[in-house]
Every structure is written in C-alpha cells, then in structure tokens.
Amino acid sequence: MKQKVEEQAHVPAFAFQLAKKCGAKTRRGTLCQGPATEKGRCRFHGGAKGSGAPKGNQNALKHGLYSHSLKNHLYESKKLLKFSLCSKGEI
Ligand SMILES: [Zn+2]
C-alpha cells in the first residue's frame, strides 16, 4: 500500500508541474521552482534577457539631472576648468 502512495507522488498532477522552472535565485538561496514564462522567468522574477525597455527609452526622463550625458559633460567641464587654472598657476 505504501508503494502506491510513493508512485503517485512522482506523477505530476497539473500542467505547471511539467513546465520549465524559473530558476532565479530566491532570498533563501535556492532556485525558484515557479513555472517560467516564454522569456524564462516566472511572474515574480523579471530581468530575463530581452525584457525591459529598449535602449534609449526616454519615457521616464523628467529633467535629465542624473543622466549619463550631463554627468559626462560636467566631468569634462571640471577637467577643463582645472586644466586652465593649473596652466595659469592659480592652483
Ligand atoms: Zn521565479
């Protein structure tokens, strides 16, 4: 009788049990066992390859204060200012 119970435990009862597993690392350190979607992760774990906004998406841009281009521009300006002050001998 006990053997029958063990045999039944290995037979998947639902379709999601046959589906590909998500495999994302959980907070417990184990792999997520949720059924994966088309992109490879479950409904809780995103970040699969090919997901997210396309490159150069400006939908969330408000002022650009933290944008890469402004940071690079300020960095170059500071460098130029420092170079000009050094060449005059003020620093
Ligand atoms: Zn998952």
PDB file of the backbone (N, CA, C, O) and the ligand in Angstrom, with CONECT records:
HET     ZN  A 101       1
ATOM      1  N   MET A   1       0.825  -1.207   0.000  1.00  0.00           N
ATOM      2  CA  MET A   1       0.000   0.000   0.000  1.00  0.00           C
ATOM      3  C   MET A   1       0.859   1.258   0.000  1.00  0.00           C
ATOM      4  O   MET A   1       0.552   2.234  -0.684  1.00  0.00           O
ATOM      5  N   LYS A   2       1.941   1.221   0.776  1.00  0.00           N
ATOM      6  CA  LYS A   2       2.820   2.382   0.875  1.00  0.00           C
ATOM      7  C   LYS A   2       3.516   2.669  -0.458  1.00  0.00           C
ATOM      8  O   LYS A   2       3.764   3.829  -0.786  1.00  0.00           O
ATOM      9  N   GLN A   3       3.827   1.637  -1.217  1.00  0.00           N
ATOM     10  CA  GLN A   3       4.468   1.825  -2.520  1.00  0.00           C
ATOM     11  C   GLN A   3       3.575   2.600  -3.477  1.00  0.00           C
ATOM     12  O   GLN A   3       4.073   3.414  -4.255  1.00  0.00           O
ATOM     13  N   LYS A   4       2.296   2.370  -3.438  1.00  0.00           N
ATOM     14  CA  LYS A   4       1.368   3.064  -4.329  1.00  0.00           C
ATOM     15  C   LYS A   4       1.397   4.570  -4.070  1.00  0.00           C
ATOM     16  O   LYS A   4       1.368   5.366  -5.009  1.00  0.00           O
ATOM     17  N   VAL A   5       1.454   4.955  -2.810  1.00  0.00           N
ATOM     18  CA  VAL A   5       1.491   6.370  -2.442  1.00  0.00           C
ATOM     19  C   VAL A   5       2.753   7.016  -2.984  1.00  0.00           C
ATOM     20  O   VAL A   5       2.701   8.125  -3.515  1.00  0.00           O
ATOM     21  N   GLU A   6       3.896   6.333  -2.858  1.00  0.00           N
ATOM     22  CA  GLU A   6       5.151   6.879  -3.363  1.00  0.00           C
ATOM     23  C   GLU A   6       5.142   7.008  -4.881  1.00  0.00           C
ATOM     24  O   GLU A   6       5.666   7.978  -5.427  1.00  0.00           O
ATOM     25  N   GLU A   7       4.556   6.043  -5.554  1.00  0.00           N
ATOM     26  CA  GLU A   7       4.470   6.109  -7.013  1.00  0.00           C
ATOM     27  C   GLU A   7       3.594   7.266  -7.458  1.00  0.00           C
ATOM     28  O   GLU A   7       3.908   7.941  -8.439  1.00  0.00           O
ATOM     29  N   GLN A   8       2.517   7.499  -6.758  1.00  0.00           N
ATOM     30  CA  GLN A   8       1.605   8.581  -7.123  1.00  0.00           C
ATOM     31  C   GLN A   8       2.234   9.949  -6.882  1.00  0.00           C
ATOM     32  O   GLN A   8       1.895  10.915  -7.566  1.00  0.00           O
ATOM     33  N   ALA A   9       3.138  10.038  -5.926  1.00  0.00           N
ATOM     34  CA  ALA A   9       3.751  11.322  -5.602  1.00  0.00           C
ATOM     35  C   ALA A   9       4.622  11.832  -6.751  1.00  0.00           C
ATOM     36  O   ALA A   9       4.791  13.046  -6.868  1.00  0.00           O
ATOM     37  N   HIS A  10       5.169  10.994  -7.583  1.00  0.00           N
ATOM     38  CA  HIS A  10       6.048  11.415  -8.669  1.00  0.00           C
ATOM     39  C   HIS A  10       5.293  11.764  -9.950  1.00  0.00           C
ATOM     40  O   HIS A  10       5.868  12.338 -10.875  1.00  0.00           O
ATOM     41  N   VAL A  11       4.033  11.426 -10.003  1.00  0.00           N
ATOM     42  CA  VAL A  11       3.245  11.730 -11.200  1.00  0.00           C
ATOM     43  C   VAL A  11       2.726  13.157 -11.087  1.00  0.00           C
ATOM     44  O   VAL A  11       1.987  13.465 -10.152  1.00  0.00           O
ATOM     45  N   PRO A  12       3.101  14.055 -12.036  1.00  0.00           N
ATOM     46  CA  PRO A  12       2.603  15.430 -11.953  1.00  0.00           C
ATOM     47  C   PRO A  12       1.087  15.497 -12.135  1.00  0.00           C
ATOM     48  O   PRO A  12       0.514  14.884 -13.036  1.00  0.00           O
ATOM     49  N   ALA A  13       0.466  16.262 -11.244  1.00  0.00           N
ATOM     50  CA  ALA A  13      -0.989  16.359 -11.276  1.00  0.00           C
ATOM     51  C   ALA A  13      -1.457  17.528 -12.140  1.00  0.00           C
ATOM     52  O   ALA A  13      -2.564  17.499 -12.677  1.00  0.00           O
ATOM     53  N   PHE A  14      -0.619  18.556 -12.277  1.00  0.00           N
ATOM     54  CA  PHE A  14      -1.023  19.750 -13.014  1.00  0.00           C
ATOM     55  C   PHE A  14      -0.030  20.063 -14.129  1.00  0.00           C
ATOM     56  O   PHE A  14       1.116  19.614 -14.093  1.00  0.00           O
ATOM     57  N   ALA A  15      -0.468  20.821 -15.100  1.00  0.00           N
ATOM     58  CA  ALA A  15       0.371  21.158 -16.245  1.00  0.00           C
ATOM     59  C   ALA A  15       1.577  22.000 -15.837  1.00  0.00           C
ATOM     60  O   ALA A  15       2.653  21.860 -16.419  1.00  0.00           O
ATOM     61  N   PHE A  16       1.407  22.881 -14.835  1.00  0.00           N
ATOM     62  CA  PHE A  16       2.524  23.748 -14.446  1.00  0.00           C
ATOM     63  C   PHE A  16       3.669  22.955 -13.829  1.00  0.00           C
ATOM     64  O   PHE A  16       4.805  23.429 -13.794  1.00  0.00           O
ATOM     65  N   GLN A  17       3.379  21.762 -13.346  1.00  0.00           N
ATOM     66  CA  GLN A  17       4.441  20.932 -12.791  1.00  0.00           C
ATOM     67  C   GLN A  17       5.342  20.373 -13.894  1.00  0.00           C
ATOM     68  O   GLN A  17       6.491  20.010 -13.645  1.00  0.00           O
ATOM     69  N   LEU A  18       4.811  20.309 -15.101  1.00  0.00           N
ATOM     70  CA  LEU A  18       5.606  19.850 -16.243  1.00  0.00           C
ATOM     71  C   LEU A  18       6.342  21.006 -16.909  1.00  0.00           C
ATOM     72  O   LEU A  18       7.275  20.779 -17.679  1.00  0.00           O
ATOM     73  N   ALA A  19       5.936  22.245 -16.624  1.00  0.00           N
ATOM     74  CA  ALA A  19       6.511  23.416 -17.284  1.00  0.00           C
ATOM     75  C   ALA A  19       7.958  23.627 -16.858  1.00  0.00           C
ATOM     76  O   ALA A  19       8.387  23.140 -15.812  1.00  0.00           O
ATOM     77  N   LYS A  20       8.689  24.346 -17.666  1.00  0.00           N
ATOM     78  CA  LYS A  20      10.078  24.697 -17.372  1.00  0.00           C
ATOM     79  C   LYS A  20      10.108  25.566 -16.112  1.00  0.00           C
ATOM     80  O   LYS A  20       9.267  26.448 -15.943  1.00  0.00           O
ATOM     81  N   LYS A  21      11.084  25.313 -15.226  1.00  0.00           N
ATOM     82  CA  LYS A  21      11.180  26.066 -13.971  1.00  0.00           C
ATOM     83  C   LYS A  21      11.871  27.406 -14.196  1.00  0.00           C
ATOM     84  O   LYS A  21      12.654  27.573 -15.132  1.00  0.00           O
ATOM     85  N   CYS A  22      11.564  28.352 -13.320  1.00  0.00           N
ATOM     86  CA  CYS A  22      12.113  29.708 -13.418  1.00  0.00           C
ATOM     87  C   CYS A  22      13.632  29.691 -13.197  1.00  0.00           C
ATOM     88  O   CYS A  22      14.385  30.158 -14.052  1.00  0.00           O
ATOM     89  N   GLY A  23      14.075  29.166 -12.079  1.00  0.00           N
ATOM     90  CA  GLY A  23      15.498  29.036 -11.809  1.00  0.00           C
ATOM     91  C   GLY A  23      16.165  30.279 -11.248  1.00  0.00           C
ATOM     92  O   GLY A  23      17.384  30.286 -11.082  1.00  0.00           O
ATOM     93  N   ALA A  24      15.408  31.335 -10.949  1.00  0.00           N
ATOM     94  CA  ALA A  24      16.001  32.537 -10.360  1.00  0.00           C
ATOM     95  C   ALA A  24      16.408  32.237  -8.919  1.00  0.00           C
ATOM     96  O   ALA A  24      15.818  31.373  -8.271  1.00  0.00           O
ATOM     97  N   LYS A  25      17.408  32.943  -8.425  1.00  0.00           N
ATOM     98  CA  LYS A  25      17.859  32.738  -7.053  1.00  0.00           C
ATOM     99  C   LYS A  25      16.903  33.442  -6.105  1.00  0.00           C
ATOM    100  O   LYS A  25      16.626  34.631  -6.258  1.00  0.00           O
ATOM    101  N   THR A  26      16.407  32.711  -5.139  1.00  0.00           N
ATOM    102  CA  THR A  26      15.469  33.296  -4.183  1.00  0.00           C
ATOM    103  C   THR A  26      16.216  33.853  -2.987  1.00  0.00           C
ATOM    104  O   THR A  26      17.433  33.696  -2.886  1.00  0.00           O
ATOM    105  N   ARG A  27      15.498  34.503  -2.076  1.00  0.00           N
ATOM    106  CA  ARG A  27      16.125  35.065  -0.886  1.00  0.00           C
ATOM    107  C   ARG A  27      16.664  33.977   0.034  1.00  0.00           C
ATOM    108  O   ARG A  27      17.559  34.229   0.841  1.00  0.00           O
ATOM    109  N   ARG A  28      16.126  32.779  -0.085  1.00  0.00           N
ATOM    110  CA  ARG A  28      16.621  31.651   0.712  1.00  0.00           C
ATOM    111  C   ARG A  28      17.888  31.065   0.112  1.00  0.00           C
ATOM    112  O   ARG A  28      18.560  30.251   0.745  1.00  0.00           O
ATOM    113  N   GLY A  29      18.214  31.475  -1.100  1.00  0.00           N
ATOM    114  CA  GLY A  29      19.409  30.962  -1.767  1.00  0.00           C
ATOM    115  C   GLY A  29      19.122  29.769  -2.658  1.00  0.00           C
ATOM    116  O   GLY A  29      20.018  29.257  -3.328  1.00  0.00           O
ATOM    117  N   THR A  30      17.891  29.334  -2.668  1.00  0.00           N
ATOM    118  CA  THR A  30      17.514  28.201  -3.513  1.00  0.00           C
ATOM    119  C   THR A  30      17.034  28.704  -4.865  1.00  0.00           C
ATOM    120  O   THR A  30      16.881  29.908  -5.068  1.00  0.00           O
ATOM    121  N   LEU A  31      16.801  27.794  -5.773  1.00  0.00           N
ATOM    122  CA  LEU A  31      16.301  28.177  -7.087  1.00  0.00           C
ATOM    123  C   LEU A  31      14.780  28.215  -7.064  1.00  0.00           C
ATOM    124  O   LEU A  31      14.136  27.365  -6.449  1.00  0.00           O
ATOM    125  N   CYS A  32      14.223  29.195  -7.730  1.00  0.00           N
ATOM    126  CA  CYS A  32      12.774  29.337  -7.798  1.00  0.00           C
ATOM    127  C   CYS A  32      12.195  28.174  -8.604  1.00  0.00           C
ATOM    128  O   CYS A  32      12.709  27.814  -9.664  1.00  0.00           O
ATOM    129  N   GLN A  33      11.150  27.614  -8.096  1.00  0.00           N
ATOM    130  CA  GLN A  33      10.525  26.455  -8.743  1.00  0.00           C
ATOM    131  C   GLN A  33       9.253  26.835  -9.488  1.00  0.00           C
ATOM    132  O   GLN A  33       8.524  25.964  -9.963  1.00  0.00           O
ATOM    133  N   GLY A  34       8.983  28.142  -9.591  1.00  0.00           N
ATOM    134  CA  GLY A  34       7.777  28.589 -10.275  1.00  0.00           C
ATOM    135  C   GLY A  34       7.842  28.288 -11.763  1.00  0.00           C
ATOM    136  O   GLY A  34       8.930  28.195 -12.332  1.00  0.00           O
ATOM    137  N   PRO A  35       6.696  28.137 -12.390  1.00  0.00           N
ATOM    138  CA  PRO A  35       6.686  27.874 -13.828  1.00  0.00           C
ATOM    139  C   PRO A  35       7.142  29.106 -14.611  1.00  0.00           C
ATOM    140  O   PRO A  35       6.663  30.214 -14.370  1.00  0.00           O
ATOM    141  N   ALA A  36       8.054  28.910 -15.533  1.00  0.00           N
ATOM    142  CA  ALA A  36       8.625  30.018 -16.301  1.00  0.00           C
ATOM    143  C   ALA A  36       7.687  30.438 -17.422  1.00  0.00           C
ATOM    144  O   ALA A  36       6.916  29.630 -17.939  1.00  0.00           O
ATOM    145  N   THR A  37       7.763  31.702 -17.787  1.00  0.00           N
ATOM    146  CA  THR A  37       7.000  32.209 -18.929  1.00  0.00           C
ATOM    147  C   THR A  37       7.833  32.010 -20.191  1.00  0.00           C
ATOM    148  O   THR A  37       8.838  31.299 -20.170  1.00  0.00           O
ATOM    149  N   GLU A  38       7.423  32.627 -21.272  1.00  0.00           N
ATOM    150  CA  GLU A  38       8.146  32.467 -22.541  1.00  0.00           C
ATOM    151  C   GLU A  38       9.590  32.956 -22.456  1.00  0.00           C
ATOM    152  O   GLU A  38      10.475  32.414 -23.118  1.00  0.00           O
ATOM    153  N   LYS A  39       9.826  33.992 -21.628  1.00  0.00           N
ATOM    154  CA  LYS A  39      11.162  34.574 -21.546  1.00  0.00           C
ATOM    155  C   LYS A  39      12.062  33.903 -20.528  1.00  0.00           C
ATOM    156  O   LYS A  39      13.215  34.308 -20.377  1.00  0.00           O
ATOM    157  N   GLY A  40      11.584  32.907 -19.835  1.00  0.00           N
ATOM    158  CA  GLY A  40      12.449  32.119 -18.983  1.00  0.00           C
ATOM    159  C   GLY A  40      12.310  32.341 -17.496  1.00  0.00           C
ATOM    160  O   GLY A  40      12.852  31.559 -16.714  1.00  0.00           O
ATOM    161  N   ARG A  41      11.602  33.382 -17.071  1.00  0.00           N
ATOM    162  CA  ARG A  41      11.418  33.628 -15.641  1.00  0.00           C
ATOM    163  C   ARG A  41       9.930  33.558 -15.303  1.00  0.00           C
ATOM    164  O   ARG A  41       9.071  33.670 -16.177  1.00  0.00           O
ATOM    165  N   CYS A  42       9.647  33.368 -14.002  1.00  0.00           N
ATOM    166  CA  CYS A  42       8.258  33.263 -13.575  1.00  0.00           C
ATOM    167  C   CYS A  42       7.649  34.665 -13.465  1.00  0.00           C
ATOM    168  O   CYS A  42       8.307  35.659 -13.768  1.00  0.00           O
ATOM    169  N   ARG A  43       6.407  34.733 -13.035  1.00  0.00           N
ATOM    170  CA  ARG A  43       5.714  36.027 -12.959  1.00  0.00           C
ATOM    171  C   ARG A  43       6.259  36.918 -11.853  1.00  0.00           C
ATOM    172  O   ARG A  43       6.003  38.122 -11.855  1.00  0.00           O
ATOM    173  N   PHE A  44       7.012  36.347 -10.899  1.00  0.00           N
ATOM    174  CA  PHE A  44       7.576  37.149  -9.812  1.00  0.00           C
ATOM    175  C   PHE A  44       8.979  37.641 -10.141  1.00  0.00           C
ATOM    176  O   PHE A  44       9.393  38.700  -9.669  1.00  0.00           O
ATOM    177  N   HIS A  45       9.707  36.886 -10.941  1.00  0.00           N
ATOM    178  CA  HIS A  45      11.102  37.220 -11.216  1.00  0.00           C
ATOM    179  C   HIS A  45      11.261  37.712 -12.648  1.00  0.00           C
ATOM    180  O   HIS A  45      11.086  36.957 -13.604  1.00  0.00           O
ATOM    181  N   GLY A  46      11.590  38.965 -12.775  1.00  0.00           N
ATOM    182  CA  GLY A  46      11.806  39.532 -14.103  1.00  0.00           C
ATOM    183  C   GLY A  46      13.278  39.551 -14.429  1.00  0.00           C
ATOM    184  O   GLY A  46      14.062  38.784 -13.871  1.00  0.00           O
ATOM    185  N   GLY A  47      13.644  40.421 -15.326  1.00  0.00           N
ATOM    186  CA  GLY A  47      15.037  40.600 -15.670  1.00  0.00           C
ATOM    187  C   GLY A  47      15.561  39.585 -16.648  1.00  0.00           C
ATOM    188  O   GLY A  47      16.771  39.456 -16.831  1.00  0.00           O
ATOM    189  N   ALA A  48      14.666  38.865 -17.276  1.00  0.00           N
ATOM    190  CA  ALA A  48      15.120  37.902 -18.267  1.00  0.00           C
ATOM    191  C   ALA A  48      15.672  38.633 -19.481  1.00  0.00           C
ATOM    192  O   ALA A  48      15.307  39.778 -19.745  1.00  0.00           O
ATOM    193  N   LYS A  49      16.538  37.976 -20.206  1.00  0.00           N
ATOM    194  CA  LYS A  49      17.134  38.563 -21.392  1.00  0.00           C
ATOM    195  C   LYS A  49      16.030  38.940 -22.384  1.00  0.00           C
ATOM    196  O   LYS A  49      15.142  38.139 -22.676  1.00  0.00           O
ATOM    197  N   GLY A  50      16.099  40.145 -22.885  1.00  0.00           N
ATOM    198  CA  GLY A  50      15.101  40.589 -23.849  1.00  0.00           C
ATOM    199  C   GLY A  50      13.936  41.309 -23.212  1.00  0.00           C
ATOM    200  O   GLY A  50      13.065  41.810 -23.922  1.00  0.00           O
ATOM    201  N   SER A  51      13.894  41.378 -21.859  1.00  0.00           N
ATOM    202  CA  SER A  51      12.801  42.084 -21.200  1.00  0.00           C
ATOM    203  C   SER A  51      13.235  43.508 -20.879  1.00  0.00           C
ATOM    204  O   SER A  51      14.421  43.833 -20.927  1.00  0.00           O
ATOM    205  N   GLY A  52      12.278  44.338 -20.556  1.00  0.00           N
ATOM    206  CA  GLY A  52      12.574  45.722 -20.207  1.00  0.00           C
ATOM    207  C   GLY A  52      12.430  46.657 -21.379  1.00  0.00           C
ATOM    208  O   GLY A  52      12.055  46.257 -22.482  1.00  0.00           O
ATOM    209  N   ALA A  53      12.739  47.918 -21.116  1.00  0.00           N
ATOM    210  CA  ALA A  53      12.581  48.955 -22.130  1.00  0.00           C
ATOM    211  C   ALA A  53      13.704  48.863 -23.161  1.00  0.00           C
ATOM    212  O   ALA A  53      14.800  48.406 -22.839  1.00  0.00           O
ATOM    213  N   PRO A  54      13.446  49.285 -24.375  1.00  0.00           N
ATOM    214  CA  PRO A  54      14.506  49.306 -25.377  1.00  0.00           C
ATOM    215  C   PRO A  54      15.551  50.364 -25.047  1.00  0.00           C
ATOM    216  O   PRO A  54      15.264  51.309 -24.313  1.00  0.00           O
ATOM    217  N   LYS A  55      16.750  50.216 -25.578  1.00  0.00           N
ATOM    218  CA  LYS A  55      17.825  51.179 -25.300  1.00  0.00           C
ATOM    219  C   LYS A  55      17.445  52.551 -25.808  1.00  0.00           C
ATOM    220  O   LYS A  55      16.883  52.694 -26.894  1.00  0.00           O
ATOM    221  N   GLY A  56      17.759  53.569 -25.004  1.00  0.00           N
ATOM    222  CA  GLY A  56      17.463  54.932 -25.409  1.00  0.00           C
ATOM    223  C   GLY A  56      16.046  55.361 -25.102  1.00  0.00           C
ATOM    224  O   GLY A  56      15.604  56.409 -25.572  1.00  0.00           O
ATOM    225  N   ASN A  57      15.321  54.569 -24.318  1.00  0.00           N
ATOM    226  CA  ASN A  57      13.943  54.911 -23.978  1.00  0.00           C
ATOM    227  C   ASN A  57      13.912  56.147 -23.079  1.00  0.00           C
ATOM    228  O   ASN A  57      14.610  56.185 -22.066  1.00  0.00           O
ATOM    229  N   GLN A  58      13.133  57.134 -23.424  1.00  0.00           N
ATOM    230  CA  GLN A  58      13.081  58.396 -22.689  1.00  0.00           C
ATOM    231  C   GLN A  58      11.757  58.553 -21.941  1.00  0.00           C
ATOM    232  O   GLN A  58      11.417  59.664 -21.534  1.00  0.00           O
ATOM    233  N   ASN A  59      11.017  57.489 -21.753  1.00  0.00           N
ATOM    234  CA  ASN A  59       9.686  57.597 -21.144  1.00  0.00           C
ATOM    235  C   ASN A  59       9.723  58.122 -19.717  1.00  0.00           C
ATOM    236  O   ASN A  59       8.821  58.861 -19.321  1.00  0.00           O
ATOM    237  N   ALA A  60      10.724  57.770 -18.939  1.00  0.00           N
ATOM    238  CA  ALA A  60      10.771  58.152 -17.539  1.00  0.00           C
ATOM    239  C   ALA A  60      11.644  59.385 -17.307  1.00  0.00           C
ATOM    240  O   ALA A  60      11.862  59.763 -16.156  1.00  0.00           O
ATOM    241  N   LEU A  61      12.143  60.015 -18.349  1.00  0.00           N
ATOM    242  CA  LEU A  61      13.021  61.174 -18.202  1.00  0.00           C
ATOM    243  C   LEU A  61      12.216  62.393 -17.759  1.00  0.00           C
ATOM    244  O   LEU A  61      11.222  62.742 -18.395  1.00  0.00           O
ATOM    245  N   LYS A  62      12.642  63.047 -16.665  1.00  0.00           N
ATOM    246  CA  LYS A  62      11.945  64.240 -16.184  1.00  0.00           C
ATOM    247  C   LYS A  62      12.794  65.481 -16.415  1.00  0.00           C
ATOM    248  O   LYS A  62      12.324  66.448 -17.016  1.00  0.00           O
ATOM    249  N   HIS A  63      14.040  65.468 -15.947  1.00  0.00           N
ATOM    250  CA  HIS A  63      14.873  66.658 -16.084  1.00  0.00           C
ATOM    251  C   HIS A  63      16.274  66.349 -16.599  1.00  0.00           C
ATOM    252  O   HIS A  63      16.964  67.253 -17.070  1.00  0.00           O
ATOM    253  N   GLY A  64      16.697  65.130 -16.523  1.00  0.00           N
ATOM    254  CA  GLY A  64      17.997  64.749 -17.040  1.00  0.00           C
ATOM    255  C   GLY A  64      19.158  65.085 -16.136  1.00  0.00           C
ATOM    256  O   GLY A  64      20.312  65.027 -16.559  1.00  0.00           O
ATOM    257  N   LEU A  65      18.867  65.441 -14.879  1.00  0.00           N
ATOM    258  CA  LEU A  65      19.920  65.827 -13.944  1.00  0.00           C
ATOM    259  C   LEU A  65      20.875  64.679 -13.648  1.00  0.00           C
ATOM    260  O   LEU A  65      22.063  64.894 -13.408  1.00  0.00           O
ATOM    261  N   TYR A  66      20.356  63.478 -13.665  1.00  0.00           N
ATOM    262  CA  TYR A  66      21.178  62.320 -13.350  1.00  0.00           C
ATOM    263  C   TYR A  66      21.549  61.531 -14.599  1.00  0.00           C
ATOM    264  O   TYR A  66      22.020  60.398 -14.504  1.00  0.00           O
ATOM    265  N   SER A  67      21.344  62.108 -15.731  1.00  0.00           N
ATOM    266  CA  SER A  67      21.596  61.384 -16.973  1.00  0.00           C
ATOM    267  C   SER A  67      23.101  61.244 -17.219  1.00  0.00           C
ATOM    268  O   SER A  67      23.907  62.022 -16.709  1.00  0.00           O
ATOM    269  N   HIS A  68      23.445  60.264 -17.989  1.00  0.00           N
ATOM    270  CA  HIS A  68      24.845  59.991 -18.301  1.00  0.00           C
ATOM    271  C   HIS A  68      25.468  61.157 -19.063  1.00  0.00           C
ATOM    272  O   HIS A  68      26.602  61.550 -18.791  1.00  0.00           O
ATOM    273  N   SER A  69      24.727  61.700 -20.007  1.00  0.00           N
ATOM    274  CA  SER A  69      25.306  62.752 -20.838  1.00  0.00           C
ATOM    275  C   SER A  69      25.627  64.003 -20.010  1.00  0.00           C
ATOM    276  O   SER A  69      26.660  64.637 -20.224  1.00  0.00           O
ATOM    277  N   LEU A  70      24.748  64.360 -19.070  1.00  0.00           N
ATOM    278  CA  LEU A  70      25.012  65.540 -18.238  1.00  0.00           C
ATOM    279  C   LEU A  70      26.187  65.292 -17.300  1.00  0.00           C
ATOM    280  O   LEU A  70      27.026  66.170 -17.102  1.00  0.00           O
ATOM    281  N   LYS A  71      26.245  64.085 -16.719  1.00  0.00           N
ATOM    282  CA  LYS A  71      27.363  63.758 -15.833  1.00  0.00           C
ATOM    283  C   LYS A  71      28.686  63.826 -16.587  1.00  0.00           C
ATOM    284  O   LYS A  71      29.673  64.359 -16.080  1.00  0.00           O
ATOM    285  N   ASN A  72      28.697  63.286 -17.793  1.00  0.00           N
ATOM    286  CA  ASN A  72      29.920  63.332 -18.598  1.00  0.00           C
ATOM    287  C   ASN A  72      30.281  64.764 -18.956  1.00  0.00           C
ATOM    288  O   ASN A  72      31.455  65.135 -18.939  1.00  0.00           O
ATOM    289  N   HIS A  73      29.274  65.574 -19.282  1.00  0.00           N
ATOM    290  CA  HIS A  73      29.518  66.970 -19.632  1.00  0.00           C
ATOM    291  C   HIS A  73      30.104  67.733 -18.440  1.00  0.00           C
ATOM    292  O   HIS A  73      31.048  68.504 -18.611  1.00  0.00           O
ATOM    293  N   LEU A  74      29.555  67.528 -17.230  1.00  0.00           N
ATOM    294  CA  LEU A  74      30.074  68.196 -16.032  1.00  0.00           C
ATOM    295  C   LEU A  74      31.494  67.728 -15.718  1.00  0.00           C
ATOM    296  O   LEU A  74      32.348  68.519 -15.317  1.00  0.00           O
ATOM    297  N   TYR A  75      31.732  66.434 -15.907  1.00  0.00           N
ATOM    298  CA  TYR A  75      33.063  65.892 -15.645  1.00  0.00           C
ATOM    299  C   TYR A  75      34.078  66.528 -16.581  1.00  0.00           C
ATOM    300  O   TYR A  75      35.162  66.922 -16.150  1.00  0.00           O
ATOM    301  N   GLU A  76      33.734  66.629 -17.856  1.00  0.00           N
ATOM    302  CA  GLU A  76      34.645  67.228 -18.834  1.00  0.00           C
ATOM    303  C   GLU A  76      34.850  68.713 -18.542  1.00  0.00           C
ATOM    304  O   GLU A  76      35.958  69.226 -18.698  1.00  0.00           O
ATOM    305  N   SER A  77      33.786  69.411 -18.118  1.00  0.00           N
ATOM    306  CA  SER A  77      33.900  70.837 -17.792  1.00  0.00           C
ATOM    307  C   SER A  77      34.823  71.056 -16.610  1.00  0.00           C
ATOM    308  O   SER A  77      35.656  71.962 -16.624  1.00  0.00           O
ATOM    309  N   LYS A  78      34.674  70.215 -15.573  1.00  0.00           N
ATOM    310  CA  LYS A  78      35.539  70.333 -14.396  1.00  0.00           C
ATOM    311  C   LYS A  78      36.990  70.090 -14.778  1.00  0.00           C
ATOM    312  O   LYS A  78      37.893  70.798 -14.333  1.00  0.00           O
ATOM    313  N   LYS A  79      37.196  69.081 -15.608  1.00  0.00           N
ATOM    314  CA  LYS A  79      38.552  68.756 -16.045  1.00  0.00           C
ATOM    315  C   LYS A  79      39.170  69.924 -16.807  1.00  0.00           C
ATOM    316  O   LYS A  79      40.330  70.272 -16.586  1.00  0.00           O
ATOM    317  N   LEU A  80      38.401  70.521 -17.697  1.00  0.00           N
ATOM    318  CA  LEU A  80      38.869  71.645 -18.492  1.00  0.00           C
ATOM    319  C   LEU A  80      39.168  72.857 -17.613  1.00  0.00           C
ATOM    320  O   LEU A  80      40.176  73.538 -17.798  1.00  0.00           O
ATOM    321  N   LEU A  81      38.269  73.120 -16.642  1.00  0.00           N
ATOM    322  CA  LEU A  81      38.468  74.241 -15.721  1.00  0.00           C
ATOM    323  C   LEU A  81      39.728  74.038 -14.888  1.00  0.00           C
ATOM    324  O   LEU A  81      40.521  74.962 -14.710  1.00  0.00           O
ATOM    325  N   LYS A  82      39.905  72.814 -14.377  1.00  0.00           N
ATOM    326  CA  LYS A  82      41.083  72.517 -13.577  1.00  0.00           C
ATOM    327  C   LYS A  82      42.352  72.666 -14.410  1.00  0.00           C
ATOM    328  O   LYS A  82      43.361  73.182 -13.929  1.00  0.00           O
ATOM    329  N   PHE A  83      42.297  72.217 -15.649  1.00  0.00           N
ATOM    330  CA  PHE A  83      43.460  72.316 -16.528  1.00  0.00           C
ATOM    331  C   PHE A  83      43.806  73.777 -16.800  1.00  0.00           C
ATOM    332  O   PHE A  83      44.977  74.157 -16.800  1.00  0.00           O
ATOM    333  N   SER A  84      42.771  74.598 -17.032  1.00  0.00           N
ATOM    334  CA  SER A  84      43.030  76.010 -17.330  1.00  0.00           C
ATOM    335  C   SER A  84      43.572  76.738 -16.110  1.00  0.00           C
ATOM    336  O   SER A  84      44.452  77.590 -16.235  1.00  0.00           O
ATOM    337  N   LEU A  85      43.048  76.406 -14.914  1.00  0.00           N
ATOM    338  CA  LEU A  85      43.558  77.036 -13.694  1.00  0.00           C
ATOM    339  C   LEU A  85      44.986  76.596 -13.411  1.00  0.00           C
ATOM    340  O   LEU A  85      45.806  77.402 -12.969  1.00  0.00           O
ATOM    341  N   CYS A  86      45.290  75.336 -13.657  1.00  0.00           N
ATOM    342  CA  CYS A  86      46.643  74.822 -13.449  1.00  0.00           C
ATOM    343  C   CYS A  86      47.624  75.496 -14.398  1.00  0.00           C
ATOM    344  O   CYS A  86      48.748  75.825 -14.019  1.00  0.00           O
ATOM    345  N   SER A  87      47.183  75.696 -15.639  1.00  0.00           N
ATOM    346  CA  SER A  87      48.100  76.298 -16.623  1.00  0.00           C
ATOM    347  C   SER A  87      48.366  77.756 -16.291  1.00  0.00           C
ATOM    348  O   SER A  87      49.428  78.275 -16.635  1.00  0.00           O
ATOM    349  N   LYS A  88      47.420  78.439 -15.624  1.00  0.00           N
ATOM    350  CA  LYS A  88      47.649  79.826 -15.203  1.00  0.00           C
ATOM    351  C   LYS A  88      48.480  79.903 -13.931  1.00  0.00           C
ATOM    352  O   LYS A  88      49.040  80.950 -13.607  1.00  0.00           O
ATOM    353  N   GLY A  89      48.556  78.780 -13.209  1.00  0.00           N
ATOM    354  CA  GLY A  89      49.321  78.736 -11.995  1.00  0.00           C
ATOM    355  C   GLY A  89      48.541  79.154 -10.775  1.00  0.00           C
ATOM    356  O   GLY A  89      49.123  79.513  -9.751  1.00  0.00           O
ATOM    357  N   GLU A  90      47.209  79.111 -10.876  1.00  0.00           N
ATOM    358  CA  GLU A  90      46.398  79.508  -9.730  1.00  0.00           C
ATOM    359  C   GLU A  90      46.194  78.394  -8.725  1.00  0.00           C
ATOM    360  O   GLU A  90      45.809  78.648  -7.584  1.00  0.00           O
ATOM    361  N   ILE A  91      46.453  77.144  -9.142  1.00  0.00           N
ATOM    362  CA  ILE A  91      46.314  76.033  -8.198  1.00  0.00           C
ATOM    363  C   ILE A  91      47.696  75.480  -7.897  1.00  0.00           C
ATOM    364  O   ILE A  91      47.827  74.533  -7.121  1.00  0.00           O
TER     365      ILE A  91
HETATM  366 ZN    ZN A 101      10.802  32.718 -10.258  1.00  0.00          ZN2+
END
